[in-house]
Amino acid sequence: MAANKFSFFLAILLYLATSEFCVASPNFILILADDQGWNGTSISMSRDRNDARSDFFQTPNLERLAHRGMRFTQGYSPAALCSPTRRSIQFGQTPTRQGQERFAANYPTTTKKLTIPRALKAVNPAYRAAHFGKWDLRTDLLPEHLGYDVSDGNTGNGDGNRGSNFSKIDKWLKHKTLEDPKQIFGITRRATDFIEEQVAAGRPFFIQVSHYAVHADTQTRPESLATHQGREKGKVHHRAAFAGMTSDLDAGVGLLLDKLDELGIADSTYVIYTADNGAVPWMPPNKPKHFGHPSQFKDVSRNHPLRGGKWTLLEGGIRVPLIVSGPGVAAESFCEIPVVGWDFLPTIADLAGYRAALPPDLDGGSFRDVLENEGHGSVSRPTPALVFHRYSAGYPHTAIHSGGYKLIKFWKRPPFNNDTNRQGAGKYSDTLLFDLKNDLGELESQTEELPKKVRHLEGILMRYLQDVSAEVSK
């Protein structure tokens, strides 16, 4: 009789362990800020640099998240612009592979390509997935087409500007005070309601919370504005309204963390915080400064100590905050290994227990190894180097990041800056090479000093562009 009872209970345990409501399946929350620079928070993205954080913004909840988990000094967005990044994250592919002109045709609403929700549901059909906030893939492709169960629909920048909708000039200079700026708290409320529903039903979940902040238009709560108007301004960051909007975004993050604590699921939930691209370097934007050497300007970029910003593949355009907390992630840890947004899909799949072979057209690799080893380890990708491409008729350029070096190749000379890319005695160069370990600000190109390195990286780059039939405007 005792043996029969033991067998019965063993069978029950085995059923529960393999059922669709298995509590061993972790939860995932991906928080995506809009246009937030590497130095756009009050938490330093570098163990060794004090200027890797804002000299004015206050983000105590992101500090709280960072203290719980790991900061990535070399966290990269897939692109220097929002839509390519958002596409890349969903499919684990580089924007270079996906293309710009051909994207809509190759990723129709009927696409069966692997996505984050599909990977999770392949592991455990009980997973539920939601997307709240800015979608902005610029096609007819909706979240539901990619496996999401709940979403805000095919949203874009305009949805985040409700209540202001400034002109193209005024949006950089003016601000609006609202009780729910950039829909931060509405988005967060929908996310926390979804979390409560899944926890009550015993289902694991994935949520992508894609904020409209801190993209222009600038919106903030009145009390947040008042707080920063009375504070001493920084040299890099000094606009009180923008600081207020950043604080409001941070408050939204805090409400999510509070909900995880309240429901007792913080220890079984991975939280990933990052941005879709770097910050706008000057407000209003100034095209002649896009690629100009920082020594040319009296005022520093909002991405200082990084060079450039949104719209360019200089570090200011693609190096962004990246913080991860969750099961097995050491508190107060740092990682110096480069990680990029197209790594999220394979990493989340790996952490959830996905064991099938990944599609051959994925570019990303899992960084689970570094998460579980205090920032040490490696990220194995089909193409080890990171390749970025900027689709732009006026100034198309491509970058490759490998072994601490970064090469940027310009396919056209940018039309708005005659002093761009000076080499030697004022000679223009279409190729720049930077040693990021020793020159984070990309101030001194090594193209003439290291010709073998240039040829090596350019060879890898050109082979990759050929392999993915890249769209390169010349």
C-alpha positions as CSV (number, residue, x, y, z in Angstrom):
1,M,0.0,0.0,0.0
2,A,2.8,2.4,0.9
3,A,4.6,1.7,-2.3
4,N,1.4,2.4,-4.3
5,K,0.9,5.7,-2.5
6,F,4.5,6.6,-3.2
7,S,4.0,5.8,-6.9
8,F,0.8,7.8,-7.0
9,F,2.4,10.9,-5.5
10,L,5.5,10.5,-7.7
11,A,3.2,10.4,-10.7
12,I,1.5,13.6,-9.6
13,L,4.8,15.4,-9.1
14,L,5.9,14.3,-12.6
15,Y,2.7,15.6,-14.1
16,L,3.0,18.9,-12.3
17,A,6.6,19.2,-13.4
18,T,5.7,18.7,-17.1
19,S,2.3,20.4,-17.1
20,E,1.6,23.7,-18.9
21,F,1.4,25.4,-15.6
22,C,4.8,24.5,-14.5
23,V,6.1,27.2,-12.1
24,A,9.7,26.4,-13.1
25,S,9.1,28.5,-16.3
26,P,10.4,32.0,-15.5
27,N,8.7,35.2,-16.3
28,F,10.2,37.9,-18.5
29,I,9.7,41.7,-18.7
30,L,11.6,43.6,-21.4
31,I,11.4,47.4,-20.8
32,L,12.4,49.5,-23.9
33,A,12.9,53.2,-23.4
34,D,12.9,55.5,-26.5
35,D,15.9,57.7,-27.4
36,Q,17.6,57.2,-24.0
37,G,21.4,57.6,-24.1
38,W,24.0,55.4,-22.4
39,N,24.4,58.2,-19.8
40,G,20.7,58.9,-19.6
41,T,20.1,57.6,-16.1
42,S,21.6,58.2,-12.6
43,I,23.1,54.8,-12.6
44,S,26.6,54.4,-14.1
45,M,26.9,52.0,-17.0
46,S,30.6,51.6,-16.3
47,R,32.4,50.3,-13.2
48,D,35.2,52.7,-13.8
49,R,33.7,55.9,-15.2
50,N,31.7,58.4,-13.3
51,D,30.6,60.1,-16.6
52,A,28.8,57.0,-17.7
53,R,25.7,58.4,-16.0
54,S,23.8,61.7,-16.0
55,D,25.0,64.7,-14.2
56,F,21.4,65.9,-13.7
57,F,18.7,63.2,-14.2
58,Q,17.5,61.1,-11.2
59,T,16.4,57.5,-11.6
60,P,16.2,55.8,-8.2
61,N,14.2,52.9,-9.5
62,L,16.7,52.1,-12.2
63,E,19.4,52.3,-9.5
64,R,17.2,49.8,-7.6
65,L,17.1,47.5,-10.6
66,A,20.8,47.8,-11.2
67,H,21.6,46.9,-7.5
68,R,19.5,43.7,-8.0
69,G,21.3,42.7,-11.1
70,M,23.9,43.2,-13.8
71,R,24.9,46.3,-15.8
72,F,26.3,45.9,-19.3
73,T,29.0,48.4,-20.1
74,Q,28.8,47.5,-23.7
75,G,25.1,47.3,-24.2
76,Y,24.1,48.0,-27.8
77,S,20.9,48.8,-29.6
78,P,20.5,47.1,-33.0
79,A,20.3,50.4,-34.8
80,A,20.6,54.1,-34.4
81,L,16.9,54.5,-35.1
82,C,13.7,53.1,-33.5
83,S,12.0,51.0,-36.1
84,P,15.0,48.9,-37.2
85,T,15.7,48.2,-33.6
86,R,12.2,47.1,-32.8
87,R,12.1,44.7,-35.8
88,S,15.5,43.3,-34.8
89,I,14.5,42.5,-31.3
90,Q,11.4,40.6,-32.3
91,F,13.2,38.2,-34.7
92,G,16.8,38.1,-33.3
93,Q,18.2,39.4,-36.6
94,T,20.4,42.3,-37.5
95,P,18.6,45.2,-39.3
96,T,21.3,44.7,-42.0
97,R,19.9,41.2,-42.7
98,Q,16.3,42.3,-42.5
99,G,16.6,45.2,-44.8
100,Q,14.7,48.4,-45.0
101,E,13.0,48.5,-48.4
102,R,12.4,44.7,-48.5
103,F,11.3,44.3,-44.9
104,A,7.5,44.5,-45.4
105,A,7.6,42.0,-48.2
106,N,9.8,39.5,-46.4
107,Y,8.0,39.7,-43.1
108,P,4.3,39.6,-44.0
109,T,1.5,39.2,-41.6
110,T,1.5,35.5,-42.3
111,T,5.2,35.1,-41.3
112,K,6.0,32.0,-39.3
113,K,9.5,33.1,-38.3
114,L,10.6,32.5,-34.8
115,T,9.8,35.3,-32.4
116,I,10.2,35.7,-28.6
117,P,6.6,34.7,-27.9
118,R,6.7,31.8,-30.2
119,A,10.0,30.5,-28.7
120,L,8.5,30.7,-25.2
121,K,5.2,29.0,-26.2
122,A,7.2,26.2,-27.9
123,V,8.8,25.5,-24.5
124,N,5.6,25.8,-22.5
125,P,2.2,26.4,-24.1
126,A,1.0,28.1,-20.9
127,Y,3.1,31.2,-21.6
128,R,1.1,34.3,-22.3
129,A,2.7,37.3,-24.1
130,A,1.8,41.0,-24.1
131,H,3.1,44.1,-25.8
132,F,2.2,47.5,-24.4
133,G,3.3,50.9,-25.7
134,K,5.1,51.8,-28.9
135,W,5.2,49.1,-31.6
136,D,6.3,51.1,-34.7
137,L,7.5,48.4,-37.1
138,R,6.2,50.7,-39.9
139,T,4.4,47.8,-41.6
140,D,1.0,46.0,-41.3
141,L,2.7,43.5,-38.9
142,L,0.9,43.6,-35.6
143,P,2.0,42.1,-32.2
144,E,-0.7,39.4,-32.6
145,H,0.9,38.3,-35.9
146,L,4.1,37.4,-34.0
147,G,2.5,35.5,-31.1
148,Y,1.4,38.1,-28.7
149,D,-1.9,37.5,-26.9
150,V,-2.5,41.1,-25.9
151,S,-1.3,44.4,-27.2
152,D,-2.0,48.1,-27.7
153,G,-1.9,47.6,-31.5
154,N,0.1,49.2,-34.3
155,T,1.1,52.2,-32.3
156,G,3.7,54.9,-33.1
157,N,5.2,58.1,-31.9
158,G,1.9,60.0,-32.3
159,D,0.3,57.8,-29.7
160,G,2.9,59.0,-27.2
161,N,2.4,62.7,-28.0
162,R,-1.3,62.9,-27.0
163,G,-1.8,66.1,-25.2
164,S,0.9,68.1,-26.9
165,N,1.6,67.3,-30.6
166,F,4.0,70.2,-31.0
167,S,5.4,71.3,-34.3
168,K,8.6,69.8,-35.6
169,I,10.5,72.8,-34.3
170,D,8.6,73.3,-31.0
171,K,8.8,69.7,-29.9
172,W,12.5,70.1,-29.2
173,L,12.1,73.3,-27.2
174,K,8.8,73.3,-25.5
175,H,7.2,70.9,-22.9
176,K,3.7,70.0,-21.7
177,T,2.7,69.1,-18.1
178,L,0.3,66.2,-17.9
179,E,-0.8,63.7,-15.3
180,D,0.1,60.7,-17.6
181,P,3.0,62.0,-19.6
182,K,3.9,59.9,-22.6
183,Q,1.3,57.4,-21.4
184,I,3.9,56.1,-18.9
185,F,1.4,55.2,-16.2
186,G,-1.4,54.0,-18.5
187,I,1.1,51.6,-20.1
188,T,2.4,50.5,-16.7
189,R,-1.1,49.9,-15.4
190,R,-2.0,47.7,-18.3
191,A,1.3,45.8,-17.7
192,T,0.6,45.3,-14.0
193,D,-3.0,44.2,-14.7
194,F,-1.7,41.6,-17.1
195,I,0.9,40.4,-14.6
196,E,-1.8,40.0,-11.9
197,E,-4.0,38.0,-14.3
198,Q,-1.3,35.6,-15.3
199,V,-0.2,35.0,-11.7
200,A,-3.8,34.4,-10.6
201,A,-4.1,31.8,-13.4
202,G,-0.7,30.2,-12.7
203,R,0.7,31.0,-16.1
204,P,4.2,32.3,-16.9
205,F,4.4,35.4,-19.0
206,F,6.5,37.6,-21.3
207,I,5.8,41.4,-21.5
208,Q,7.5,43.9,-23.6
209,V,6.8,47.4,-22.2
210,S,7.8,49.8,-24.9
211,H,7.7,53.3,-23.6
212,Y,7.3,56.5,-25.7
213,A,9.5,58.3,-23.2
214,V,12.0,59.9,-23.5
215,H,11.3,60.7,-27.2
216,A,10.2,64.2,-28.1
217,D,7.6,65.7,-27.5
218,T,8.7,66.4,-23.9
219,Q,5.9,65.7,-21.4
220,T,6.2,65.5,-17.7
221,R,4.1,65.6,-14.5
222,P,3.8,69.0,-12.9
223,E,5.4,67.8,-9.7
224,S,8.3,66.2,-11.5
225,L,9.0,69.4,-13.4
226,A,8.9,71.4,-10.1
227,T,11.3,69.1,-8.5
228,H,14.0,69.6,-11.1
229,Q,13.5,73.3,-11.7
230,G,15.0,74.0,-8.3
231,R,18.1,71.8,-8.7
232,E,21.5,72.7,-9.9
233,K,21.9,72.0,-13.6
234,G,24.5,69.7,-15.1
235,K,27.0,70.4,-17.8
236,V,25.7,67.6,-20.0
237,H,22.1,67.5,-19.0
238,H,20.3,70.6,-17.8
239,R,16.7,70.7,-19.1
240,A,14.3,70.5,-16.1
241,A,11.3,69.3,-18.2
242,F,13.4,66.5,-19.8
243,A,14.7,65.5,-16.3
244,G,11.1,65.4,-15.2
245,M,10.1,63.1,-18.1
246,T,13.0,60.8,-17.2
247,S,11.9,60.7,-13.6
248,D,8.4,59.8,-14.7
249,L,9.7,57.0,-16.8
250,D,11.7,55.8,-13.8
251,A,8.6,55.9,-11.7
252,G,6.9,53.6,-14.1
253,V,9.7,51.1,-13.8
254,G,9.4,51.4,-10.0
255,L,5.7,50.4,-10.2
256,L,6.5,47.3,-12.2
257,L,9.2,46.3,-9.6
258,D,6.8,47.0,-6.8
259,K,4.2,44.6,-8.4
260,L,6.7,41.8,-8.7
261,D,7.6,42.2,-5.1
262,E,4.0,42.4,-4.0
263,L,3.1,39.2,-5.9
264,G,6.2,37.4,-4.7
265,I,7.5,36.7,-8.2
266,A,10.6,38.9,-8.3
267,D,12.9,35.9,-7.8
268,S,11.3,34.1,-10.8
269,T,11.2,37.0,-13.2
270,Y,13.9,38.4,-15.5
271,V,13.7,42.1,-16.0
272,I,15.6,43.6,-19.0
273,Y,15.9,47.3,-19.3
274,T,17.4,49.0,-22.4
275,A,16.7,51.6,-25.1
276,D,16.0,51.5,-28.8
277,N,18.9,53.9,-29.7
278,G,21.0,56.6,-28.2
279,A,19.9,60.1,-27.3
280,V,19.4,63.0,-29.7
281,P,22.9,64.6,-29.2
282,W,21.7,68.3,-29.4
283,M,18.2,69.6,-28.9
284,P,17.1,70.9,-31.4
285,P,19.1,68.5,-33.7
286,N,22.0,70.0,-35.5
287,K,22.9,68.0,-38.6
288,P,26.3,69.6,-39.2
289,K,27.3,68.3,-35.8
290,H,26.2,64.7,-36.5
291,F,29.7,63.4,-37.4
292,G,31.8,66.4,-36.4
293,H,34.7,66.0,-34.0
294,P,33.7,67.1,-30.5
295,S,36.7,69.5,-30.4
296,Q,34.8,71.6,-33.0
297,F,32.0,72.5,-30.6
298,K,31.7,74.8,-27.6
299,D,28.8,72.8,-26.1
300,V,29.1,69.1,-25.3
301,S,26.8,66.4,-26.7
302,R,24.0,65.1,-24.5
303,N,25.7,61.7,-25.0
304,H,29.1,62.8,-23.6
305,P,31.6,61.1,-23.2
306,L,30.3,59.3,-26.3
307,R,30.6,60.9,-29.7
308,G,27.5,61.4,-31.9
309,G,24.0,60.2,-31.2
310,K,20.7,59.1,-32.7
311,W,20.9,58.7,-36.5
312,T,24.6,57.8,-36.5
313,L,26.6,54.6,-35.8
314,L,29.1,56.4,-33.6
315,E,28.9,55.1,-30.0
316,G,26.5,57.8,-29.0
317,G,23.9,56.4,-31.4
318,I,24.0,52.8,-30.5
319,R,25.6,52.3,-27.1
320,V,22.7,52.3,-24.6
321,P,21.8,51.4,-21.0
322,L,21.4,47.7,-20.5
323,I,20.4,46.3,-17.1
324,V,19.3,42.7,-16.4
325,S,18.0,41.2,-13.1
326,G,16.5,37.8,-12.4
327,P,17.2,34.2,-11.2
328,G,20.9,33.5,-11.0
329,V,22.0,37.1,-11.9
330,A,24.4,38.3,-9.3
331,A,23.5,41.6,-7.6
332,E,25.7,44.6,-8.2
333,S,27.5,42.9,-11.0
334,F,29.0,44.3,-14.3
335,C,29.6,42.7,-17.7
336,E,32.2,44.2,-20.1
337,I,31.3,41.8,-22.9
338,P,29.4,43.4,-25.9
339,V,25.7,42.4,-25.9
340,V,23.1,43.7,-28.5
341,G,19.4,43.7,-28.9
342,W,19.3,40.9,-31.4
343,D,20.7,38.7,-28.6
344,F,17.5,39.0,-26.6
345,L,15.5,36.3,-28.4
346,P,18.1,33.5,-28.1
347,T,18.8,34.5,-24.5
348,I,15.2,34.5,-23.4
349,A,14.6,31.2,-25.2
350,D,17.7,29.7,-23.5
351,L,16.6,30.9,-20.1
352,A,13.2,29.4,-20.6
353,G,14.5,26.0,-21.6
354,Y,14.2,26.1,-25.4
355,R,16.3,23.3,-26.7
356,A,15.4,23.0,-30.4
357,A,17.9,24.2,-33.0
358,L,17.6,27.9,-33.6
359,P,16.8,29.0,-37.2
360,P,20.0,29.5,-39.3
361,D,19.0,33.1,-40.2
362,L,19.3,34.2,-36.5
363,D,22.2,36.6,-35.8
364,G,21.9,36.7,-32.0
365,G,23.5,34.5,-29.4
366,S,22.5,33.7,-25.8
367,F,24.2,35.6,-23.1
368,R,22.9,33.3,-20.4
369,D,26.5,32.3,-19.7
370,V,27.5,35.8,-18.6
371,L,24.3,36.3,-16.7
372,E,25.0,33.3,-14.6
373,N,28.7,33.8,-14.2
374,E,28.9,37.4,-12.8
375,G,29.6,38.9,-16.2
376,H,32.2,36.4,-17.3
377,G,31.9,34.0,-20.2
378,S,31.1,34.4,-23.8
379,V,28.3,35.0,-26.3
380,S,28.3,32.6,-29.2
381,R,26.9,34.0,-32.4
382,P,26.9,32.7,-36.0
383,T,28.8,35.9,-36.9
384,P,30.9,36.8,-33.8
385,A,31.4,40.4,-34.9
386,L,28.6,43.0,-34.4
387,V,27.5,44.6,-37.7
388,F,25.3,47.7,-37.8
389,H,24.0,49.5,-40.8
390,R,22.3,52.9,-41.1
391,Y,19.8,53.1,-43.9
392,S,19.8,56.7,-45.1
393,A,19.8,58.0,-48.7
394,G,21.9,60.9,-47.6
395,Y,24.6,59.4,-45.4
396,P,24.5,55.5,-45.5
397,H,27.2,54.0,-43.3
398,T,28.0,50.6,-41.8
399,A,29.9,49.7,-38.6
400,I,31.6,46.5,-37.4
401,H,32.6,46.0,-33.8
402,S,35.1,43.2,-33.0
403,G,37.8,42.6,-30.5
404,G,37.6,46.0,-29.0
405,Y,37.9,47.8,-32.3
406,K,35.2,49.4,-34.4
407,L,35.4,50.2,-38.0
408,I,32.9,52.6,-39.7
409,K,32.6,52.6,-43.4
410,F,30.8,55.5,-45.2
411,W,29.2,54.7,-48.5
412,K,28.7,58.4,-49.3
413,R,30.3,61.5,-47.9
414,P,27.7,63.1,-45.6
415,P,26.3,66.2,-47.4
416,F,25.8,68.4,-44.4
417,N,29.3,68.4,-42.9
418,N,32.4,69.2,-44.9
419,D,34.7,68.6,-42.0
420,T,33.5,65.0,-41.4
421,N,36.0,62.2,-41.0
422,R,39.3,64.1,-41.2
423,Q,42.4,62.0,-41.5
424,G,46.0,63.1,-41.3
425,A,46.5,66.6,-42.6
426,G,42.9,67.4,-43.3
427,K,42.3,64.6,-45.8
428,Y,38.8,63.1,-45.9
429,S,38.5,59.3,-45.3
430,D,35.5,57.1,-46.0
431,T,36.7,54.6,-43.3
432,L,37.3,55.3,-39.6
433,L,38.9,52.8,-37.1
434,F,38.6,53.3,-33.4
435,D,40.2,51.4,-30.5
436,L,37.2,51.6,-28.1
437,K,39.2,50.2,-25.2
438,N,41.4,53.2,-25.2
439,D,39.3,55.7,-27.0
440,L,35.7,55.4,-25.9
441,G,34.9,58.9,-27.3
442,E,36.1,57.9,-30.8
443,L,38.4,60.9,-31.0
444,E,41.4,59.5,-32.9
445,S,40.9,57.3,-35.9
446,Q,43.6,54.6,-36.3
447,T,43.0,54.0,-40.0
448,E,46.4,55.1,-41.2
449,E,48.3,53.6,-38.2
450,L,46.6,50.1,-38.4
451,P,46.0,49.3,-42.1
452,K,46.1,45.5,-41.5
453,K,43.3,45.8,-38.9
454,V,41.3,48.0,-41.3
455,R,41.7,45.3,-44.0
456,H,40.8,42.5,-41.6
457,L,37.6,44.1,-40.3
458,E,36.6,45.4,-43.7
459,G,36.9,41.9,-45.1
460,I,34.6,40.4,-42.4
461,L,32.2,43.3,-42.9
462,M,32.0,42.9,-46.7
463,R,31.5,39.1,-46.5
464,Y,28.6,39.6,-44.1
465,L,27.0,42.2,-46.3
466,Q,27.3,39.8,-49.2
467,D,25.9,36.9,-47.2
468,V,22.8,38.8,-46.2
469,S,22.4,40.6,-49.5
470,A,22.5,43.9,-47.7
471,E,20.8,47.0,-49.0
472,V,23.6,49.5,-49.3
473,S,23.0,52.9,-51.0
474,K,26.0,54.2,-52.8
